[in-house]
Amino acid sequence: MRKSNKVLVFIIIAFLALSTLSYAGVKFTDTAGHWAYSYIEFTADKGIINGFPDGTFLPSSPVTKEQSLAMIYRSLNAAGVLENSDNFTDAYIEPMNAYGIAQWARPYVAYALEYDIIEEEDLIGFVSNEIGTPANRQEVAVWAAKAVDKEISPLYALPYNDREAIDEEATPYIDLMYRHQIMIGDDHNEFRPYNTITRAEFAAVCSRLYYLGNSREPDIEKEGNTFNGTIKEVRGNTLFFEDTSGIQYTLIISEEAGIIINGKDSSIRELKDGTKAMIAYNNEVDDEQLLIWTEEDVYDGTISEMRQITDNIYKITIERRRGDEVSYILDDNSEIYDENNNKKSMIYLTLNMEVEYTCDGIKIIEMQIQD
C-alpha cells in the first residue's frame, strides 16, 4: 500500500513540472482571487509553470529542487537569455544516476551544473525514496541569483528581521534578489530562508526573473546604494550603522571588496566606532569598490572621462585637486550650471572642464562649471 502511495505522489510531482498542456488565457479553477493570480497566469502563458490536466494549479503546493531548476531555466529561456540551449545531460550522467535525478529533470539540472548554478554535491538530497525533495527559499534565491546575468555587490544590507538565520555564503545572492525585487520577504519583514516555497510564490519569482532578464539597460538605482550616518560598531567585516533618520542597518562587506576611505586604498580596520560616514557603492560605477567618506571634503576637480551607460545616464570620472580620481553617476536628476549659473544639460560637459560639485557618494546632485 505504501508503495502505491509513493508512485501516486511521484506521478503528481511529475505532472507539476512536466505538463505541456497550454493554459494561455485560461483561468485555473483554484486561483480566482489569489494574490498571485496575475503571476500564475503569466507563467502559464509563457510555458514556465503549467497546471494540471483537470484545470487546477495547486498554488499552495511546494516546489521541489528539480522543479525549481526547471522553472528558473524556463524563465530565462522565455526571456531569451539562456547561456546555452544545448542539452548537457550526457556530461553529468554519473551524478544524475548516483543521486536518482528524474529523467524529465536532467536537462535542467545538467544546465545548472554546467553553468555553476549548483555543484555536484548539491545533488545530495535532491531525491528521497524516488520522490523529489522540496526546495527551501534560500536555495531558490541562490540558484536564481546565479542564473541571472547580474553582479553581486560589495556591500550587503539585508533588511530582514531574521537575517541572522541566513547562511553567510547565501547572503550576497539574497541581497541581489532583494535589490532587484525578485524575492522580498513576507509581511513580517522576514525572509524565512529554510521554509519551502509554493508554486504561487515561485510563479511570482519566475515572472520577475523573466522581466529582469528581458531588461536591456541596467537599473542604476538597484545596482548600488548610499548610506549616510554614523558607524555605531565595527565587528570584523560587519558595520552596525545608523543613518541620519535613525534607521539601523547591519552592513556586511564582501571580503573581495576594494575599500576606498577618503580617496585612498584602505581597509575596514581603519574605521572607528562612533565615526560619522558616508558609505556608497554602485556596480555600474566601480565594480567591487566601496567608497567611504569620514571627513568633510571640497568636491572639485577636472573631468577626465565620460562614458554613456544608457540614453540618459553617464559615468563621469573626475580627477580631483587633491590628487585622486573618483567616478560618479550623472543623470537627468543631476543639476548642471555653467559659469554664469545658467542651467545646462549633460551634453554641455566636455573633457578637461574644471568643476565643483555635490554628490551623495555615487550620484552627482549638483555640478558647477568653473571659469
N, C-alpha and C positions, 0 to 999 in steps of 0.2 A: 504493500500500500504506500509506504514511504517513497519507494522508487517511482511509482506512478505519479505522485505529487511532484516529485523533483522534475520529472520530464515535463509535466504541465507548466511549472514555473519557468523552465528553460524555454519552452515554446513561446510563452508570453513575452519574455525578455527579448527573444529574437525578433518577435513582431514589432516591439517598440523601436528597435533600431533599424530593422530591415524593410519594413513595409514600403513598397514602391508605388502604392496607390496614390493618385493625385488628389489632393484636397484643396486645390486652388479655388478660392471663392466660397468654400463650404464652411458653414458654421458647425463646429463639433457639437454633439448633443450634450456635452458636460462642461462647456466653457462659457456659456452665456453669463454675463455679469462678472466673470472672473477678472481679477486685477490685471492678469497677464493676457487677456483676450487678444489684444492687437498684436502682441509679440507671437502668440501661438499661431494666429492666422498668417502672419508674415513668414514665419519659419516654415510653416507647412507649404505655403505658396512657393517658397524658394527651394523646397525639397530638402531642407536641413533637418527638420524633425517632423516625422509623419505620425499619423494616428492609426487606430485600429480599423480593421475592415467593417466593424459594426458602427463606425462613425464617432466613436469616443476618442478622447485624447488622454485621459487619466492624468490631469495636471499635477496631482499630488504624489504621483509615484516617483520613487527615487531613480536617479540615473546611475548606471554602472560605470566603472572605469573605462571599459571598452566602448560603451556608448558615448562617453564624454569625448574621447579622442575622435570618434566618428563624427560627432556633431561639430567639433572645432574644425575638423578637416572640411566638412561640407560648407561651413560658414565661409571659410577662406576661399574655397573653390567657387562658391556662388558669387563672391566678391571679385573673383578673378585675380587673387593674389597668392595662390599656392606657389611654393618654391618650385615644385615639380609635380606633374601628374602621373609619373611613372609608378608602377607597382613594384615596391621593394621587398615583397614578401619572401622571395627566394633567398635573399641575402640574410634573412633573420629566421630561417626555418627552424633551426635548432632551438633557440629560446622560445619560439612560438609553440613548438611541440612540448618542450620541457615544462612550460607553465600553463598548458592547456588553453591557449588563446583560441576562441571560437573562429571557425573558418571565415564567417562573414566579416569579422573584425580585423582580420590580419592585414589587409591593405592599409587601414587607418593606423594601426599600431606600428606597422613597419615604417610608414611615413614619419611617425613621431620619433621612432628610433633613429632613422636616417638623419633627421634634422635636429637631433639633440633636444627634443621637447621632453623626452623621457630617457632614462638609462635602462639597460637590460635588467639591473637589479630591481627597478621599479615594478617589473612584471610579477614579482613575488606577491602573491595575494590578489592578483587581478581576478582570478577564478578560484572558487572554493566548491569542491564537490560538483564540478561541472556547471556551477551557477556563477554568473558574473557578480563581483563584489561592488556594492555601491561606492561611488566616489565621494570624497568629502570636499567642502568648499575651498579649502586651502589648496588641495591638489588641482582642482579645476582652475583656480586663479593662476597658479604657477604654469600649468600647461598652456593655458590661453595666452598668457603674457609672453611665453617663449615662442609661441606660434606666430604672433603678430610682429610686423617689422617696425617696432618702436624701441627706443633706447630707454634703459632703466636710468635713474637719476643718481647723482652722488649723495643726495640727502633724502631720507625717508621720514615723512611726518604723518604717520597714520593717526587718524582721529578717533579710532575705536576704543571704547572703554575696556574691551578685552584684548587689547593689543599685546599684552604680555603672554597670552596663550598662543600667539602666532609664532611659528618656528622662525628662528633668526634667518636661515637661508631662504625662507619664503618671503621675507619682508620686502625686498626690493620689487618683487613681482606683484605682490598685493598692492604696494604703493602705486605701481604703474596702472593696475586695474582701477584703483580709486581715482587717480588723476584724470584718466580718460573716461571715468564714469561707466565702466563696464560692470564692475561689482562694487556696490556702495554700502553694503551693510543693511541692518534692519532698522525698525522704528525705534529701537532702544540704543542705537549707535553702537551696535556690536557686529563683529564680522562672523563670529561662530565658526572658526576655522575647521573644526572636526565634525560639524554637522553634515549630514548628507544634503545633496542638492536635488530639488524636484525638477520634473520635466517642465513645469511652468517657469521656474526660476531660470532653467537652462535656456528656455526659449527667449527670455529677456537678454541673457548673456550673449546668445548667438546673434540676435538682432543687432545688438550694439557692436559686436565684433564685425559683422557684415558692413555696417556703416563706417566703422573705423578703417577697415581695410579698403573701402571704396574711396576714402578721402585722399585726394591727390596733393593737398597742401598741408603743411604742418600747422597744428594748433598751438601757437606760441604760448598762449595762456596755460596750456596743460603740459608744456614741456619744461616748466620751471616754477619757481616760487620765490617770494621775498618775505623775510621776517624782520621786523624792526621792534626792538625792545631790550630786555635785559637777560643775560645768561645767569640763571639762578644757581646752576651747578654744572660742573664738568665731571663726567664719570666715564673714563675710558673713551670710547668713540661716540658717547651719547651726551647730548646737551639738553638740560632741562631749562626751558626758555619761557619767558613771559612777555607777550607782546604789549604794545603801548595801550591796548584796550583791556588788558588784564587777562587775556586768554592764555592758558597754559599749554605748552607743546612739549612733546618729547621728540627731539630731533636726533635721528640716528645717522651717522656719517659713514659712508662706504669706506672701506679700507683702501680702495683704489682711487679715492677722490684726491685731486690736487687741491691743496689748501693755500689760498692766497689771502694773507692778512695785511690790510693796509698797503696793498700793492706789491707785497713781497712774498715769495715762496716761504711757507711756514708749516706749522703742524698744530694740531688741537692742543698739544701740551702748553702752547703759549697763551691759551685763553685762561682767564681767571674768573672765579665765581664773583657774581655781582657786577660784571662788566656790561655796560651798555653797548649794543652792537646792532649792525645791520648785516643780515646773512642772506645771500642771494645766489641763485643758480639758474641756468637755463641751458638745456641740451643744444639748442639751436645757436647759442652764442659761444659757449666754451664747454665742450663735451668733457664731463667728469671734472670740471673745475668749480670749486666752491669759493665764492668771494665773501670775505668777512671784513667789515669796516668797524673799528672800535674807537675811532677818533674823528673829530671834525676835520673836514678837508676842503680845500678850494678845488672845485672841479673845473679845470681849464686845460687847454692843450690844442693840438693840431690834428685835424682829420687825416689819418694815414691810410685808411682803407674803407671802402663801402661796397657791400655785396647785397644784391637783391635776393630776398628769400621767397617772397610772394609778390603779388601785384602792388600791395601797399605796405609791405614790411621790409625793412632793410636791417642788415647787421652793419654797424658802424664801429670802426676801431679808432680810438683817439690816443695819440702819443701825448701823454700829459707832461706838463712842465717839470714835474717832479722826477721824470725820467722813466716811468713805466708805461706800458700800453694796456688799455682796457677796452673790451668790446661791449657794446650795448645793442639793445633793440630800439629801432626808430620806426614809429608807425603813425597812423593818421591822428592819433591822440597826442602825439608829441608836438608841442608848440615851438615854432621856429621864427626868430625875428632877425632882421638884418641890422646893420649898423645904425639905422635911423628908426629902429623899433617898429618897422613895418612887418606884418606877419607874412611869412613865406611858406611855400610847400617844400617837401623833401627834395624835389628835383633842383632846387636852387643851390643845394650844397655841392661843393666840389672838394677834391683832394687838396690838402695843404691849407685849407681855411683854418684860421685860429678862432676858437670858440670858448665860451663859458657855458656851463650847463648845470642843471639839477637832474637827479635821477632817483629811482627807487632801489638802486643796486644793480638792476638789469636793464630797465627801460628808461629812455630819456623822457623826462617830463617837460622840460623847457630848455631851449638852446638859444643863446645869443651870439651872433656872429660879431667878432671884434674888428676894429679898424686895423 
